[in-house]
Structure formats: C-alpha cells, structure tokens
C-alpha cells in the first residue's frame, strides 16, 4: 500500500532529525518509537551527557499557548438590554399557549357551492356575535367559516381580532400569520398581529407590524397603537444599532491585530533566515545540543501543519534531491518559516536533508562568497600539455 506523499515527506524529515540528533529517541513522548526499533533488534545509542543534564519537558509551552489562545478569544460584551428603561405596562404576564396548529394551506383548493353557502352563513353569525360582545361565540363561528372556505385571509384576521378581545395574543399571532400567508398585503393582519406583539412585550416586532399596517391602510386605531409602542421600540432599535456597531468595530480591530501579528511573524522569520544566511552557519548545519523541550514544542506546534502544503512538500523534495537548490527558496516566507522552526531545535541538525549544509547555498565560507566560476574559454594563458 502506497503512503501519501505528505506522510512520506514528514517521515523523511523526522528520520533526518533522528540521524542528526539520536538523543531525540530518548524523549519520553517517543518511547513508543524507541520500543519499535528495539523490537526489531535495533540498538538505540545511549543519551549524551548534555541530554542527561537537560531538565524534563514542562507544560510551559502548552500553558503559554492556552494563555495566548484565551487572550485572543473575543469576549462577547454583556447585553445592555436589562439597563434599558422600558414601559411594560399592559404586557400580559402569563399569555396563552397555542397547542393546535392550522391545517396546511392549499391555494388550489376549490370550494363547492354548498361549502360557500355554509361559509356565508357562519361569517354572518360571527359578525353579529362580535358586535354583541360574544367573542368566544364569534371565534367559534369564524372557525366554522374557515372550515367551509379556508382560503380567505380576512377570516383568519377577524378570528385573530377575537383572540385579542379574549387576551390570547399568541393565538392571534398564529391566525394573522396565516392571513399574511394568503395575502401578504393585508393591513388588518399586520394591525392585529402588531397589537398581539405589544401585549407580549415584543416592542420591536409590534412597531414593525403597526408601521406596515399604517403604510398600507392608515386608520386611527392602528396609529394610536403605533404611537403607544414607539418609545420602547426606538430604545430597543437604538440599542441594537449600538451593539452591532460595537461588534463591527471589535471585529475590525481583531482582524487588524491578526494581520499585524502575521506580518510580524513573517518579518521575524525572514530576518532570522537572512541573518543565518549572512553568518554562513545557520540553517540546518552547525553543532549544539538537542533540547527535548524544543522538540516537544516542535511536535505540538500547530503551524507545522504547513508540512502538508503541496508547495512545502515539493520544495523540500527539491532540496533533498539537490541541496544546492535551497537557494531557490531564500525569498519564500513560507519555506523560511519552516526552516526557522527546524533551526530552533538547538542547532544540532547537521546532515539533515541529505547533508544540506548551512542555509547559505554557497557553503559555510560566508554569505558573500560566490561559487567557483567555470572557465570561460578565453582571457587565460594557453597551456601546452603533452
């Protein structure tokens, strides 16, 4: 079974690390790999003296990472709605609970002549009952009228009006929703639903519905109800705008901070790589002792997911095939960032990637030492050889 190219590349990188610093295998986090080698008869070199004197890995990196993460986690501002002074007089404290739903609306339903006659009869009875103040009877008659002809928006709105009289605002909202489904431009449905929202303390929704009702068909009662809910609605609407403005400002500020941090990290990585190149001893070459703390941090570094990037894989395969090709990537921030992280393993990575040597592609003789130039075929003395 063929392994994915990314996995093979990561394995090559790890083996190169181990070859350069066998002390890596004595890290407790790699005990399973050490056992695997020994199970096949392999022998692990004894840890060096410097490694024995190293303190055990600590959780400082993890805790600092958690602290950084907690610092970066945006804290949602507490809602200030409780600080608003709203006039809640007239709000029903224990409103009705709607347990029944309306049958599915069928716009293609055809009403027979017999059903239409029943509809007219029950509608007339409902109107008379409402005028007499018998709101429950009016509700029942409107229900029968709806059963005979369920596609008349006015019947649902009128039944919702009866619900308002009986202090059942949730039932009114249900009926007005259906009325507006049938006719989205029906002013009475917006009017009664707006009043129901007011009785439920939904000031913003009440103002929206009553404004729409007055826009479609202005009447004195709807205008009076709108003026009643407007003060509370304006306070809530202003609060919402203020909250959204603060949230937008916070998101913009956090985005700018993330961009600044990313630029700073890229600049640091590029500067460090350039410094190593100029000194001639940086990159993967050089001596030094292995630091298990650095290696544990390296293994757990979330940024090392860049190894899965096809561009990074191709670059390291190119360098592995010919170490001199590293010069191609000196201006690539992504590749330099990976090299920077590898170099942080306390140096000691000589021989990695097939003897890549220092990051300076022209060897360790200095950043300004060019490679030897091939003969040009002219300008020198002619040699006569026997």
C-alpha positions in Angstrom: 0.0 0.0 0.0 1.4 3.4 -1.0 1.7 6.0 1.6 0.5 9.6 0.8 3.3 11.9 -0.4 2.7 14.1 2.6 3.2 11.3 5.1 6.4 10.1 3.3 7.8 13.6 3.4 7.1 14.0 7.1 8.7 10.7 7.8 11.8 11.7 5.9 12.0 14.9 7.9 11.7 13.0 11.2 14.4 10.4 10.2 16.7 13.3 9.3 16.1 14.8 12.7 16.9 11.5 14.4 20.1 11.0 12.3 21.3 14.4 13.3 20.3 14.1 16.9 19.9 10.5 18.2 19.1 12.0 21.6 15.6 12.7 20.2 14.8 9.0 20.7 15.2 9.3 24.5 12.4 11.9 24.7 9.5 10.3 26.7 7.0 11.3 24.1 8.8 9.0 21.6 9.1 5.9 23.8 6.8 4.0 21.5 9.1 4.6 18.6 12.2 3.6 20.6 10.4 0.3 21.6 9.5 -0.3 18.0 13.2 -0.1 16.9 14.4 -2.3 19.7 11.7 -4.9 19.0 13.4 -5.5 15.6 16.8 -5.9 17.2 17.8 -2.3 16.7 20.1 -0.6 19.2 19.5 2.9 20.5 22.6 5.0 21.3 23.0 6.0 24.9 21.9 9.5 25.6 24.7 12.1 25.5 25.9 13.8 28.7 24.3 17.0 27.7 21.0 15.4 27.2 21.1 13.8 30.6 21.6 17.2 32.2 18.5 18.6 30.4 15.5 19.3 32.6 12.4 17.3 31.8 9.9 18.8 29.4 7.5 21.2 31.0 4.0 22.3 30.1 5.0 25.9 29.9 4.7 25.9 26.1 1.2 24.4 26.3 0.1 26.8 29.1 1.5 29.8 27.3 -0.3 28.6 24.2 -3.5 28.3 26.1 -3.0 31.7 27.6 -2.4 33.2 24.2 -5.5 31.5 22.9 -7.6 32.8 25.8 -6.2 36.3 25.2 -7.2 36.0 21.5 -10.7 34.7 22.2 -13.1 37.6 21.8 -15.2 38.3 24.8 -18.8 39.0 23.9 -20.0 42.1 25.6 -22.8 41.7 28.0 -26.2 42.7 26.8 -27.3 46.1 28.0 -31.0 45.4 27.3 -31.6 45.0 31.1 -30.3 48.5 31.6 -33.0 50.0 29.3 -35.9 51.6 30.9 -39.0 50.2 29.2 -42.6 50.8 29.9 -44.0 47.3 30.2 -47.4 48.3 31.5 -50.2 46.3 29.8 -48.0 43.3 29.0 -49.7 40.0 29.7 -47.5 38.2 32.3 -49.0 34.7 31.6 -50.1 34.7 28.0 -52.0 31.9 26.3 -50.2 28.8 25.0 -51.1 27.7 21.5 -51.3 23.9 21.3 -53.0 23.4 18.0 -51.7 24.3 14.5 -53.6 25.2 11.4 -54.1 22.8 8.6 -51.7 23.1 5.7 -52.6 25.9 3.3 -53.8 24.8 -0.1 -54.0 27.7 -2.6 -55.5 25.4 -5.3 -58.5 24.3 -3.1 -61.8 24.6 -4.9 -64.8 25.4 -2.7 -68.1 23.8 -3.7 -71.3 25.8 -3.9 -72.6 24.0 -0.7 -69.5 24.9 1.3 -69.7 28.5 0.1 -73.2 28.8 1.4 -72.1 27.5 4.8 -69.2 29.9 4.7 -71.5 32.9 4.2 -73.9 31.7 6.9 -71.1 31.2 9.6 -69.4 34.5 8.6 -72.7 36.4 9.2 -73.2 34.7 12.6 -69.6 35.6 13.6 -70.0 39.3 12.7 -73.2 39.5 14.7 -71.7 37.7 17.7 -68.7 40.0 17.7 -70.9 43.1 17.6 -72.8 41.8 20.6 -69.6 41.3 22.5 -69.8 37.5 22.4 -66.2 37.0 21.4 -66.0 33.2 22.1 -69.1 32.6 20.0 -67.7 34.9 17.3 -64.4 32.9 17.4 -66.3 29.6 17.0 -68.4 30.9 14.1 -65.2 32.2 12.3 -63.7 28.7 12.8 -66.7 27.1 11.1 -66.5 29.7 8.3 -62.8 28.8 7.8 -63.5 25.1 7.7 -66.0 25.7 4.9 -63.6 28.1 3.0 -60.1 28.1 4.4 -58.6 30.4 1.8 -60.0 33.8 2.9 -57.4 35.9 4.7 -60.0 38.2 6.3 -61.5 35.2 8.3 -58.2 34.5 10.0 -57.6 38.2 10.7 -61.1 38.5 12.2 -60.7 35.4 14.3 -57.3 36.9 15.5 -59.2 40.0 16.5 -61.5 37.9 18.6 -58.4 36.4 20.2 -57.2 39.8 21.2 -60.5 40.5 22.9 -60.1 37.3 24.9 -56.5 38.2 25.8 -55.0 35.4 23.7 -52.2 37.2 21.8 -50.3 34.0 20.8 -53.4 32.6 19.1 -53.9 36.0 17.4 -50.3 35.8 16.0 -50.9 32.3 14.7 -54.1 33.4 12.8 -52.6 36.6 11.4 -49.5 34.7 10.2 -51.9 32.5 8.1 -53.8 35.6 6.9 -50.5 37.1 5.7 -49.5 33.9 4.0 -52.7 34.1 1.9 -52.4 37.9 1.4 -49.1 39.5 2.3 -50.6 43.0 1.7 -53.5 42.7 4.2 -53.3 45.6 6.5 -55.7 44.2 9.2 -53.5 41.2 9.7 -50.4 43.4 10.4 -52.5 45.6 12.6 -53.9 42.8 14.9 -50.5 41.0 14.9 -48.8 44.2 15.9 -51.2 44.6 18.8 -50.6 41.0 19.9 -46.9 41.5 19.9 -47.4 44.6 22.1 -49.4 42.5 24.6 -46.5 40.0 24.6 -43.9 42.8 25.2 -42.3 42.3 21.8 -41.9 46.0 21.2 -39.8 46.0 18.1 -42.0 43.4 16.3 -45.1 45.4 17.3 -43.7 48.6 15.9 -42.7 46.9 12.6 -46.2 45.4 12.1 -48.1 48.5 13.0 -45.9 50.7 10.8 -46.6 48.3 7.9 -50.3 48.4 8.7 -50.4 52.2 8.6 -48.4 52.2 5.5 -50.8 50.0 3.6 -54.1 51.4 5.1 -53.9 54.1 7.7 -56.6 54.1 10.4 -56.9 55.9 13.7 -56.7 52.8 15.9 -53.6 51.5 14.2 -51.9 54.9 14.5 -52.8 55.1 18.2 -51.3 51.6 18.8 -48.2 52.6 16.9 -47.6 55.7 19.0 -48.0 53.6 22.1 -45.2 51.2 21.3 -42.9 53.6 19.5 -40.9 54.8 22.6 -39.9 51.3 23.7 -39.3 50.2 20.1 -37.0 53.2 19.5 -34.9 52.4 22.6 -34.5 48.8 21.6 -33.7 49.6 18.0 -31.0 52.2 19.1 -29.6 49.6 21.5 -29.4 47.0 18.7 -27.6 49.5 16.3 -25.2 50.4 19.1 -24.4 46.7 19.8 -23.9 45.9 16.1 -21.7 49.0 15.7 -19.5 47.9 18.6 -19.4 44.3 17.3 -18.3 45.5 13.9 -15.6 47.7 15.4 -14.4 44.9 17.6 -14.2 42.5 14.6 -12.4 45.1 12.5 -9.9 45.7 15.3 -9.3 42.0 15.9 -8.8 41.5 12.1 -6.2 44.3 12.1 -4.4 42.7 15.1 -4.3 39.3 13.4 -2.9 40.8 10.2 -0.3 42.7 12.2 0.8 39.6 14.2 1.0 37.6 10.9 3.2 40.3 9.3 5.4 40.5 12.4 5.9 36.7 12.4 6.8 36.6 8.7 9.2 39.5 9.2 10.9 37.8 12.1 11.2 34.6 10.2 12.6 36.3 7.1 15.1 38.3 9.3 16.3 35.3 11.1 16.8 33.3 7.9 18.7 36.2 6.4 20.9 36.5 9.4 21.7 32.8 9.3 22.5 33.1 5.6 24.8 36.0 6.1 26.6 34.3 9.0 27.1 31.2 6.9 26.5 28.8 9.9 22.7 28.8 10.2 20.1 26.7 8.6 20.3 23.0 9.2 24.0 22.9 9.8 26.1 23.6 12.9 26.6 21.9 16.2 24.8 22.2 19.5 23.0 20.0 22.0 19.5 18.7 21.5 16.8 20.3 23.6 13.9 18.0 24.3 11.7 20.9 25.3 12.2 22.5 21.9 11.5 19.2 20.2 8.3 18.6 22.2 7.2 22.1 21.2 8.1 21.4 17.6 6.0 18.2 17.5 3.0 20.1 19.0 3.3 23.3 17.0 0.0 23.8 15.1 1.9 25.8 12.5 3.8 22.7 11.4 0.6 21.7 9.5 2.3 23.7 6.7 4.2 20.5 6.1 1.0 19.2 4.4 1.2 22.1 2.0 2.0 20.7 -1.5 4.3 23.7 -2.1 6.3 22.9 1.0 6.5 19.2 0.2 7.7 19.9 -3.4 10.3 22.4 -2.1 11.8 20.0 0.5 11.8 17.2 -2.1 13.7 19.5 -4.5 16.2 20.4 -1.8 16.6 16.8 -0.8 17.4 15.8 -4.4 20.0 18.6 -4.7 20.9 20.6 -1.5 22.2 23.5 -3.7 18.6 24.1 -4.7 17.9 25.7 -1.4 18.9 29.0 -2.9 15.7 29.0 -4.9 13.6 29.4 -1.7 15.5 32.2 0.1 12.8 34.7 -0.7 9.9 32.4 0.1 8.4 33.3 3.5 6.6 30.0 3.9 9.6 27.9 3.3 11.8 30.2 5.5 9.2 29.9 8.3 9.6 26.1 8.3 13.3 26.3 8.2 13.2 28.7 11.1 11.2 26.3 13.2 13.5 23.4 12.4 16.5 25.5 13.3 15.1 26.3 16.7 15.8 22.7 17.7 19.0 24.0 19.4 21.0 23.7 16.2 22.5 20.2 16.0 20.8 19.4 12.8 23.9 18.9 10.7 23.5 16.4 7.9 19.7 16.9 7.7 18.0 16.5 4.4 20.9 14.5 2.9 23.7 16.8 4.0 22.1 20.0 3.1 24.7 22.0 5.0 24.2 25.6 6.0 21.3 27.7 4.7 23.9 29.6 2.6 23.7 27.9 -0.8 27.3 28.7 -1.5 28.7 26.9 1.6 29.9 28.0 5.0 32.6 30.3 3.8 30.4 33.4 4.2 27.3 34.9 2.7 29.3 36.9 0.1 31.5 34.0 -1.1 30.3 33.1 -4.6 30.7 29.6 -6.0 33.8 29.0 -8.2 33.2 30.2 -11.7 33.8 27.7 -14.6 36.5 28.5 -17.1 35.2 30.8 -19.9 37.5 29.6 -22.6 39.3 32.9 -23.0 41.4 35.5 -21.1 43.9 33.0 -19.6 47.2 31.6 -20.8 47.2 28.7 -23.3 48.5 25.6 -21.7 50.5 23.1 -23.8 50.2 19.7 -22.3 51.9 16.5 -23.5 
